[in-house]
């Protein structure tokens, strides 16, 4: 029986792109876990959208096939306009809202209040916790 491939979108701040890289590495190394990353990398041409409305629509198209949206939940997310917009897209732009899994950055105890209020579940920086939570919410 083939294993499921999970489509994920990782919302994050480019000011903290090292967390994105570390999380992708963690997921790639998880045993028996297959995923496709629909996130918008720093060098993606989507960033060249002519205006914020076009970028919003491009991110919405990018997120559409995803089973879950992962959000890095550091306090910096509170101040990120685009993380807030991505959460809005996930929760309001699809007939079935996308589950939001907030991930606490390694060794941080404080997380964004905004992310905390909108997450379906919050997990720590632990491979097994993150993978099992993705499996749980990706129906």
N, C-alpha and C positions, 0 to 999 in steps of 0.2 A: 504494500500500500504506500503510494508516494506521500511525502510530507507536504503539508500546506505551505505555500509561499505567502507571507504577510506583506501587504503593501502599507508602508509607513511614510508619514510626512513628519519631519522633525522641525518644529518651529524653534528658532533660536536667534540670538543676537550675534551679528557678525563681530561685535566687539569682543565676544567670548567664543570665537570659532574653535579654539582648542578643545572646548567641552564637546562640541559637535564631532570633531575628529576622534576624540577618546570614546564617545558613545558608539560611533559607527564601528570602531575597532572592537569594542566589547561585544557588540551584536554579531559581527562577522565571526568572532571566535566562539560564540555560543554553540555547543554541540546540538545537532539535530534541529537547528533553527534556521529557516531560510526566509529571507525578506528581500523586497525590492524597495530601494530608497527613492522616494518621490520628492525629497527635500530640494530646496533651491540653493545650490552651492554658490559660493561667493563669486565665481567667475561665470555663472550661468548668464546667457544672453537675455534672460527674462528681466534682468536688472536694467536693461536698456529700454524698457517700455517708455513710450513718449510722455506718460503722465501717471499719476497715482491711481487713477481709475483703471487704466490699462494694466498696470502692475497688479492691482487687486483681482481683476478678471483672470490674469495669467496664473496667479497663485491659486485661485479657485479651480481652474482647469487642472492644475498640477495636483491638487488635493483630492479631486473628484474620485479617482479609483482607489483611494486609500481606505484601509480598514480602521486605522487609528491615527491620531495625531499625538505625537510626543512633544512635550514642552519642557525645556530646561527651566527649572523653577527657581533659579537664583533671584535675589532681590532686584537685579538689573532688569528683569523682565517687566517689573512694574513701570519702568520708564521707557520701554520700547513700544513705540507706536505700532510697528509692524507685527510684533508678537500679539498685541491686542487685536489687530485687524485679522490675523490668522485664526485666533480663537473665535472671533465673531464669524468668520467664514465657516469654520468647522461646525459651529453650533446653530447657525441660522440659514445658511445658503443651500442646504441639501434637504431632500424630503426625509431622509434619515440622518439626523445629526451625527457627526463623527465623534466617537468617544475621545476624550482628552485624558492622556496619562501624563501627569506631571512627574518629573524626575528631579529629585533633590541632587544638586551637584555634590561631588565628593567632599566630605568633611564639612559641609555647611549645615547649620541648624536653622538659619533664617531663610524663609522662602517668600516669594512674591505673594502678597495678599490677593492681588488680582487673579493670579494663576490658581491659587488655593481655592478661591471662590468659584472658579469655572471648571476645575478638573473633576473628572469622574472618579479618578483615583490618584493618589500620590504615593510614589515608591521611592525608596532610597537607591543609592548608587550601588546596586548589586545585580550581577548578571541574571541570576535565577529569579529574583523579584521582578525585574524588568521584563524578561522573556515570558514568565508565567502570566504577568498582567496583560501583556500584548495578546497572548493566546486567549485569555479570559474575555477580553473586550472585542476582539476581532471576530465577530459572529459570521 
